[in-house]
Amino acid sequence: MDDFTCPGFRAAGIAVGIKKADTLDLALIVNDTPVGAAALFTENRVKAAPVVLSMERIKKTLPRAVLVNSGCANACTGPEGRKDADILTGLVAKELSLSPGEILAASTGVIGQRLPRRRIEDALPRLVADLSPRGFGRVARAIMTTDTLPKCIMRRFSAQGREFTILGMAKGAGMICPNLATMLSFVVTDFPLSGGSLENEVRRAADASFNAITIDGDMSTNDTVMVMTGGDASFRPKSDDIVRFSDMLSDLMGDLARQLVRDGEGATKFVTITVSNAPDTKAARATAFRIANSPLVKTAVFGQDPNWGRIMGAVGCVADGFNPLLADIYFNDIPVVRGGVGCGDEKEAQAAKVMRQREYAVIVDLHSGTASFTAYTCDLSVDYVKINADYRS
Amino acid sequence: MDDFTCPGFRAAGIAVGIKKADTLDLALIVNDTPVGAAALFTENRVKAAPVVLSMERIKKTLPRAVLVNSGCANACTGPEGRKDADILTGLVAKELSLSPGEILAASTGVIGQRLPRRRIEDALPRLVADLSPRGFGRVARAIMTTDTLPKCIMRRFSAQGREFTILGMAKGAGMICPNLATMLSFVVTDFPLSGGSLENEVRRAADASFNAITIDGDMSTNDTVMVMTGGDASFRPKSDDIVRFSDMLSDLMGDLARQLVRDGEGATKFVTITVSNAPDTKAARATAFRIANSPLVKTAVFGQDPNWGRIMGAVGCVADGFNPLLADIYFNDIPVVRGGVGCGDEKEAQAAKVMRQREYAVIVDLHSGTASFTAYTCDLSVDYVKINADYRS
């Protein structure tokens, strides 16, 4: 990922000492030919200072850069925390000869601690000097917290005979769902879409990706997805081009989201939960997340136990206009439940084999309509508990 | 508990081999002087056969006995499972010279497996022969699944110069909240309350006890709370007497509920979560449960880490007309957050000491009204995951 580039964008990642070890923890992305920007922020009503700052600024001004740190969420830090974010983005603006309103911010890490602002201030000139077209891999590393691997993806596509690039980075969200750990993602592209069209595409791509791994309303204080577009503002995307961009963006965000789940804290399994033939998307989504979030289902996944009763129990908790006793349940192509009743020991033994795989699908066919939704989840392992019990110590 | 008695009631518990080892797994409670009955059943839309049977029968007839088994939930077993419950309660009725409609049923254990009906049929005469006024301790043991201790409580009180008894048994609900494991409780009393008054008292007592440890709608396929009253039907309770009964019932159910949490799967901590000064009870309750159910909060409790940011994150997820940034958070009497901002390292160090205790309180003062709610929870431990990963194997 260290040779990934996107025309018109530069990036940097350095170690400042916000995190304990000598690891990358401060990053900057700069858009030298800005055209558009769209962002989605946490719906948690406790929003970190950088989230509030970015929400305010993106409404008013086209952003040209984003300053990101890991190791400290700058959340629940009151007016002082907001001042830290103001001062630091102000200094970045100065270094880049931009106005402060053009700089966004994002943070991830422990809630309730102040940023080591002086240390960051001193490091900003070094951060700006480190900017390079090939800096995105270092950004991907600098935003990691409990992730074990950096996530950085690049895709290319063409429109009207021109080549375009989409480049995305993300950091993980703890247990993924239910989660209160932060998910950050930054996407840059030289496909010069802007305004409402860009916002629509970002929302649509996020709904099937980052929002398919994070239950609505159960978000951290810092979750942020930012997309910045740049390049040749005179290029007029046709509707076919936008469709191609949309596909690429969905593909890239979907890929990043699945990488987050695969790298979930302590995860040993990656499970795709598809609820089909639901009365509507809301019911399909609610059912998929109810299953994906059940600690009992997730521990059974960890234990490789085809304990489908826990899945039926989760389905029955969703009160959304369908009869749960019509449900069929499959592990990959192995049916374990038909019409709410178990298919017997032989099928369960086959399902147990499926569950020994690292990745598989659970399909719940509700036989109550035509809507469907797919959620992604990982298991709840002994290591998840250990990681989260020890996170700050 | 083996000398607990309640006038007019008999009970029995025997080992039939539904569970693997030679442990008690079949129980019967008989009300020889029935006056009233009230029951609360799971709101899960996937209801076990015995739940459906009991819901139907209690509407029509005053119940005189309840047959209970552990080791098999008889849920998701289709019409055959229902037939098993019909046949077994029918045979109990025959043994007791009652009509089948007077016999209720409850089951707990693995979902999706059929009851070993023949084995139970053969054992029923032995079960009935085992009935005795001192059998309640054996019932408490016979309904256990992953519980490590039986729960059985007796209380006495007087009204109009007469002595009355309330005797209650319960079995645990896995992780308690969020739970899909079964909670069963049976309460018998010779205080001869019946009809709507009894139903009101049972609902009220359950709301502050069993429903304070089990999140609404997140119930197992089998959850059941049954209260049977008997004794002298000519006794006319005065309103003072009913208040005394109500207090006793609340006290007894609260005690049982707290015992369930203390004995939660893998639990090493018992935490009382009180949300105070909320705009209304709904908001207080939603906030208390959001905290009590957060895997990140529960792992921090296990790790004895005063990571209050996870509590603030949970509070911010509740969208109920208050400003989460007004919140104060205490661990017992140690403030760690004031007005949404941390109180510093010294207070955290004191809170860490509190968290080393086996039992403590988390108080969240929302400063947004006068309503409050208390929920009870345990930690999410490494052993919880191990128990639930291995439950069926």
Contacts between the chains, C-beta under 8 A, distances in Angstrom:
chain1	res1	chain2	res2	distance
A	44	B	313	6.4
A	44	B	316	4.2
A	44	B	317	5.7
A	45	B	316	4.4
A	45	B	317	7.7
A	45	B	318	7.9
A	45	B	319	6.7
A	45	B	323	7.7
A	45	B	324	5.1
A	46	B	312	5.2
A	46	B	313	6.3
A	46	B	315	6.6
A	46	B	316	3.0
A	46	B	324	4.9
A	46	B	325	6.7
A	46	B	340	7.1
A	47	B	316	7.7
A	73	B	309	7.0
A	75	B	309	6.6
A	75	B	312	7.6
A	76	B	309	6.1
A	76	B	312	5.2
A	76	B	337	7.1
A	76	B	340	5.7
A	76	B	341	5.9
A	76	B	342	6.2
A	77	B	341	6.6
A	77	B	342	7.6
A	78	B	339	7.5
A	78	B	340	7.0
A	78	B	341	4.0
A	110	B	307	7.5
A	110	B	309	6.3
A	111	B	307	7.7
A	111	B	308	7.7
A	111	B	309	2.3
A	111	B	310	7.2
A	111	B	312	6.3
A	111	B	313	6.6
A	112	B	308	6.3
A	112	B	309	4.6
A	112	B	312	7.4
A	112	B	337	7.7
A	112	B	341	7.8
A	112	B	342	4.0
A	113	B	342	7.5
A	174	B	296	6.8
A	175	B	295	6.0
A	175	B	296	7.5
A	178	B	294	7.3
A	178	B	295	6.3
A	179	B	296	7.8
A	180	B	294	6.3
A	180	B	296	4.8
A	180	B	310	5.8
A	180	B	313	4.2
A	180	B	314	6.6
A	180	B	317	7.7
A	181	B	296	7.0
A	217	B	317	5.6
A	217	B	319	6.7
A	218	B	317	5.5
A	219	B	317	7.2
A	220	B	313	5.9
A	221	B	309	7.5
A	221	B	312	7.2
A	221	B	313	5.5
A	221	B	316	6.4
A	294	B	178	7.3
A	294	B	180	6.3
A	295	B	175	6.0
A	295	B	178	6.3
A	295	B	295	6.8
A	295	B	380	7.5
A	295	B	384	7.9
A	295	B	388	7.3
A	296	B	174	6.9
A	296	B	175	7.6
A	296	B	179	7.9
A	296	B	180	4.8
A	296	B	181	7.0
A	296	B	388	6.0
A	299	B	384	7.6
A	299	B	385	5.3
A	299	B	388	3.6
A	299	B	389	4.9
A	300	B	388	6.9
A	300	B	389	6.9
A	300	B	391	7.8
A	302	B	385	6.5
A	302	B	389	4.8
A	303	B	388	7.1
A	303	B	389	2.8
A	303	B	390	5.8
A	303	B	391	7.6
A	303	B	393	7.0
A	305	B	389	6.9
A	305	B	390	7.7
A	305	B	391	7.1
A	305	B	392	5.4
A	305	B	393	6.2
A	307	B	110	7.5
A	307	B	111	7.7
A	307	B	391	7.1
A	307	B	392	5.7
A	308	B	111	7.7
A	308	B	112	6.3
A	309	B	73	7.0
A	309	B	75	6.6
A	309	B	76	6.1
A	309	B	110	6.4
A	309	B	111	2.3
A	309	B	112	4.7
A	309	B	221	7.5
A	310	B	111	7.2
A	310	B	180	5.8
A	312	B	46	5.2
A	312	B	75	7.5
A	312	B	76	5.2
A	312	B	111	6.3
A	312	B	112	7.5
A	312	B	221	7.2
A	313	B	44	6.4
A	313	B	46	6.3
A	313	B	111	6.6
A	313	B	180	4.2
A	313	B	220	5.9
A	313	B	221	5.5
A	314	B	180	6.7
A	315	B	46	6.6
A	316	B	44	4.2
A	316	B	45	4.4
A	316	B	46	3.0
A	316	B	47	7.7
A	316	B	221	6.4
A	317	B	44	5.7
A	317	B	45	7.6
A	317	B	180	7.8
A	317	B	217	5.6
A	317	B	218	5.5
A	317	B	219	7.3
A	318	B	45	7.9
A	319	B	45	6.6
A	319	B	217	6.7
A	323	B	45	7.8
A	324	B	45	5.1
A	324	B	46	4.9
A	325	B	46	6.7
A	337	B	76	7.1
A	337	B	112	7.7
A	339	B	78	7.6
A	340	B	46	7.0
A	340	B	76	5.7
A	340	B	78	7.1
A	341	B	76	5.9
A	341	B	77	6.6
A	341	B	78	4.1
A	341	B	112	7.8
A	342	B	76	6.2
A	342	B	77	7.7
A	342	B	112	4.0
A	342	B	113	7.5
A	380	B	295	7.5
A	380	B	385	6.0
A	381	B	385	6.4
A	382	B	382	5.1
A	382	B	385	5.0
A	382	B	386	6.5
A	384	B	295	8.0
A	384	B	299	7.6
A	384	B	385	7.4
A	385	B	299	5.3
A	385	B	302	6.5
A	385	B	380	6.1
A	385	B	381	6.4
A	385	B	382	5.0
A	385	B	384	7.4
A	385	B	385	5.8
A	386	B	382	6.5
A	388	B	295	7.3
A	388	B	296	6.0
A	388	B	299	3.6
A	388	B	300	6.9
A	388	B	303	7.1
A	389	B	299	4.9
A	389	B	300	7.0
A	389	B	302	4.8
A	389	B	303	2.8
A	389	B	305	6.9
A	390	B	303	5.8
A	390	B	305	7.8
A	391	B	300	7.8
A	391	B	303	7.6
A	391	B	305	7.1
A	391	B	307	7.1
A	392	B	305	5.3
A	392	B	307	5.7
A	393	B	303	7.0
A	393	B	305	6.2
